[in-house]
Amino acid sequence: MPGCDYTGTALPEDYVKQLKAITAKRPSRVITALLEKGCVSQSELESMGYTHGPRAVRDVRELGFGIVTIRGTDGFAIYAFDKPENNTNQLAKSKGRTVLEKELRSSLVTKYGAKDFITLEQVDEDSLQVDHRVPYEIGGEPDHTDLTKFMLLTASSNRAKSHACENCPNWSGKDAAVCELCFWAHPEKYSHVACREERRLELVFTGADAEVIQQAQRMYGELLMKKAEESVVEAFTIAQK
């Protein structure tokens, strides 16, 4: 496999039997690929039909099976089974992700509303996914009664966050304190974006406003976008004075 020099780890026979006993479609396909190939890349998962590869890998992790993330030569993630003795996900073994996510989503929607935490867009509750503010791979599994440790994201925002996190220098450093200060963990209050000195502004136009923007784009095109960017920069400059 291009960019994968991972030699793998020998898995005990009884552990392999546990892996093969998983029947849920998404995690079982990942498990089968890993058992056959030793490691699988993010792009390979996408070719298998997963639009969000890291989410499929997380499904396996949250069933109690350890998976390590390796950086490929193209910068994208490559996954392989970890040694069984390194498994630490006791929450998944005792409760299970499906029940946990339903409970968390309901609690988060009750407290914050049915919205994407990144874009602040109001969406249908069923289209929202529960995500750890600090990636599970770095911060582990927090107390699920502490809602401040979780966020609601649409599939597109979740994919964007996963890509940003897995390409962040802290992915290998694994300092949860660094993640806590990141835009992708706390877009309402942050000091960096995936360890870059950046600030982000998400603008969402809906309904009649969206149509007005589309009409303006058709009429003024690049000129409008340039003026909008200049206005945003000017506003931030004034705010900092």
Secondary structure per residue as TSV (DSSP state, phi and psi in degrees):
chain	resnum	aa	ss	phi	psi
A	1	M	-	360.0	127.8
A	2	P	T	-57.2	127.8
A	3	G	T	82.4	1.3
A	4	C	-	-115.6	106.6
A	5	D	-	-110.8	18.2
A	6	Y	-	-72.9	126.8
A	7	T	-	-86.0	-9.3
A	8	G	-	85.6	176.1
A	9	T	-	-132.0	137.9
A	10	A	-	-68.6	128.1
A	11	L	-	-104.1	134.9
A	12	P	-	-59.7	149.7
A	13	E	H	-59.1	-41.0
A	14	D	H	-68.2	-30.8
A	15	Y	H	-69.7	-40.3
A	16	V	H	-63.0	-37.7
A	17	K	H	-63.5	-39.5
A	18	Q	H	-62.9	-40.8
A	19	L	H	-63.7	-45.1
A	20	K	H	-71.4	-15.9
A	21	A	T	-78.8	-12.1
A	22	I	-	-71.6	126.2
A	23	T	-	-110.1	-15.2
A	24	A	-	-58.0	133.7
A	25	K	H	-57.3	-53.1
A	26	R	H	-65.0	-53.4
A	27	P	H	-67.3	-33.8
A	28	S	H	-66.4	-34.3
A	29	R	H	-69.1	-37.4
A	30	V	H	-66.8	-44.2
A	31	I	H	-59.4	-45.9
A	32	T	H	-60.2	-43.6
A	33	A	H	-64.0	-40.9
A	34	L	H	-69.1	-38.6
A	35	L	H	-67.7	-35.4
A	36	E	H	-77.6	-40.0
A	37	K	H	-105.0	-17.2
A	38	G	S	90.4	-41.2
A	39	C	E	-152.8	158.0
A	40	V	E	-142.2	139.7
A	41	S	E	-90.1	164.0
A	42	Q	H	-61.4	-39.7
A	43	S	H	-66.4	-34.4
A	44	E	H	-66.7	-39.2
A	45	L	H	-62.0	-39.5
A	46	E	H	-64.9	-37.0
A	47	S	H	-69.2	-20.2
A	48	M	T	-82.1	-3.6
A	49	G	T	107.4	3.1
A	50	Y	-	-89.1	112.4
A	51	T	S	-74.0	-16.3
A	52	H	S	-134.9	80.8
A	53	G	H	-54.2	-47.7
A	54	P	H	-57.6	-32.3
A	55	R	H	-66.7	-40.5
A	56	A	H	-64.4	-41.0
A	57	V	H	-64.2	-40.0
A	58	R	H	-63.6	-34.0
A	59	D	H	-57.0	-40.0
A	60	V	H	-69.5	-44.0
A	61	R	H	-59.9	-40.5
A	62	E	T	-80.0	-2.0
A	63	L	T	-88.9	-2.2
A	64	G	T	105.3	6.8
A	65	F	-	-105.9	125.1
A	66	G	-	-74.8	136.0
A	67	I	E	-132.0	131.5
A	68	V	E	-94.9	151.2
A	69	T	E	-108.7	126.7
A	70	I	E	-116.2	142.1
A	71	R	E	-84.8	121.1
A	72	G	-	-78.7	168.9
A	73	T	T	-66.3	-21.8
A	74	D	T	-89.2	2.2
A	75	G	S	91.6	-10.8
A	76	F	S	-92.4	164.7
A	77	A	E	-77.4	146.6
A	78	I	E	-125.7	135.6
A	79	Y	E	-115.0	146.0
A	80	A	E	-151.6	157.4
A	81	F	E	-67.5	138.9
A	82	D	-	-88.2	170.2
A	83	K	-	-64.9	135.1
A	84	P	G	-53.5	-35.1
A	85	E	G	-68.3	-12.5
A	86	N	G	-88.3	-4.1
A	87	N	-	-66.2	132.1
A	88	T	-	-130.5	3.1
A	89	N	-	-81.8	75.7
A	90	Q	H	-70.2	-29.0
A	91	L	H	-62.1	-44.5
A	92	A	H	-63.4	-38.8
A	93	K	H	-65.8	-35.1
A	94	S	H	-90.3	-26.0
A	95	K	T	-124.1	-41.9
A	96	G	-	94.3	141.2
A	97	R	H	-67.7	-40.5
A	98	T	H	-59.3	-50.3
A	99	V	H	-64.5	-43.9
A	100	L	H	-58.8	-47.6
A	101	E	H	-65.1	-39.4
A	102	K	H	-63.0	-43.5
A	103	E	H	-65.0	-45.4
A	104	L	H	-64.7	-45.0
A	105	R	H	-59.9	-44.7
A	106	S	H	-60.8	-44.2
A	107	S	H	-66.5	-41.4
A	108	L	H	-67.1	-40.9
A	109	V	H	-64.5	-40.5
A	110	T	H	-61.1	-40.8
A	111	K	H	-80.2	-42.0
A	112	Y	H	-111.5	-14.4
A	113	G	-	94.2	163.5
A	114	A	S	-82.8	81.8
A	115	K	B	-141.5	154.0
A	116	D	-	-77.8	125.5
A	117	F	T	-68.2	-22.4
A	118	I	T	-83.1	-52.0
A	119	T	T	-91.1	-15.6
A	120	L	-	66.3	12.9
A	121	E	-	-72.9	132.4
A	122	Q	B	-77.8	123.4
A	123	V	-	-134.5	173.6
A	124	D	-	-67.6	137.0
A	125	E	G	-55.4	-37.2
A	126	D	G	-67.2	-18.0
A	127	S	G	-89.9	-0.5
A	128	L	-	-95.0	143.3
A	129	Q	E	-116.3	145.3
A	130	V	E	-84.9	131.2
A	131	D	E	-133.5	148.6
A	132	H	E	-71.8	135.9
A	133	R	S	-61.1	-49.0
A	134	V	S	-95.4	123.5
A	135	P	-	-48.4	139.4
A	136	Y	H	-54.3	-36.5
A	137	E	H	-65.2	-19.0
A	138	I	H	-107.7	-47.1
A	139	G	H	-98.4	-6.5
A	140	G	-	74.1	-167.0
A	141	E	-	-95.4	113.9
A	142	P	-	-78.9	172.9
A	143	D	-	-62.3	119.8
A	144	H	T	-72.7	-5.9
A	145	T	T	-85.8	-10.6
A	146	D	-	-93.1	94.0
A	147	L	G	-65.6	-18.6
A	148	T	G	-69.2	-12.4
A	149	K	G	-90.1	-2.5
A	150	F	E	-127.7	162.3
A	151	M	E	-144.3	160.1
A	152	L	E	-104.0	131.4
A	153	L	E	-137.3	146.8
A	154	T	-	-75.3	168.6
A	155	A	H	-60.0	-39.8
A	156	S	H	-67.5	-40.9
A	157	S	H	-67.8	-36.0
A	158	N	H	-65.3	-40.2
A	159	R	H	-64.7	-42.8
A	160	A	H	-63.2	-41.4
A	161	K	H	-65.6	-45.1
A	162	S	H	-59.6	-42.9
A	163	H	H	-63.7	-44.3
A	164	A	H	-63.5	-44.0
A	165	C	H	-65.6	-43.7
A	166	E	H	-74.2	-11.7
A	167	N	T	-109.6	12.4
A	168	C	S	-89.7	141.6
A	169	P	T	-55.2	-28.4
A	170	N	H	-75.8	-8.3
A	171	W	H	-62.7	-33.9
A	172	S	H	-91.5	-29.5
A	173	G	H	-71.6	-33.3
A	174	K	-	54.3	48.4
A	175	D	-	-100.9	106.7
A	176	A	H	-61.5	-30.4
A	177	A	H	-63.9	-34.6
A	178	V	H	-67.0	-42.6
A	179	C	H	-61.8	-37.7
A	180	E	H	-60.9	-23.9
A	181	L	T	-96.4	5.2
A	182	C	B	-90.4	149.5
A	183	F	T	-55.8	-39.2
A	184	W	T	-72.8	-14.7
A	185	A	T	-97.5	-42.4
A	186	H	-	-136.7	77.7
A	187	P	T	-62.4	-17.7
A	188	E	T	-78.8	-19.3
A	189	K	S	-161.5	108.2
A	190	Y	-	-148.3	163.9
A	191	S	S	-120.5	-8.0
A	192	H	B	-157.3	166.0
A	193	V	B	-121.1	102.6
A	194	A	T	50.8	46.5
A	195	C	T	70.6	14.6
A	196	R	B	-107.0	144.1
A	197	E	S	-78.1	83.5
A	198	E	-	-136.6	162.5
A	199	R	-	-132.0	140.5
A	200	R	-	-119.2	147.2
A	201	L	-	-131.7	115.6
A	202	E	-	-97.8	120.9
A	203	L	-	-114.6	123.6
A	204	V	-	-122.0	125.3
A	205	F	-	-112.7	130.8
A	206	T	-	-126.9	163.5
A	207	G	H	56.7	-133.2
A	208	A	H	-62.2	-34.4
A	209	D	H	-62.2	-38.9
A	210	A	H	-63.5	-39.6
A	211	E	H	-66.2	-39.4
A	212	V	H	-61.4	-44.0
A	213	I	H	-62.4	-42.3
A	214	Q	H	-63.1	-41.2
A	215	Q	H	-64.1	-42.0
A	216	A	H	-65.0	-38.2
A	217	Q	H	-63.9	-41.0
A	218	R	H	-66.1	-36.1
A	219	M	H	-79.3	-41.6
A	220	Y	H	-115.0	-15.4
A	221	G	H	50.0	-126.8
A	222	E	H	-62.2	-32.9
A	223	L	H	-61.1	-43.9
A	224	L	H	-62.5	-46.2
A	225	M	H	-64.0	-38.6
A	226	K	H	-64.8	-43.5
A	227	K	H	-65.0	-37.7
A	228	A	H	-63.9	-43.5
A	229	E	H	-62.5	-42.7
A	230	E	H	-63.5	-37.7
A	231	S	H	-66.8	-39.8
A	232	V	H	-65.1	-45.3
A	233	V	H	-61.8	-41.9
A	234	E	H	-63.5	-41.5
A	235	A	H	-63.3	-41.1
A	236	F	H	-67.7	-37.0
A	237	T	H	-63.3	-43.3
A	238	I	H	-65.5	-39.5
A	239	A	H	-65.3	-28.1
A	240	Q	H	-82.8	-14.0
A	241	K	-	-76.7	360.0
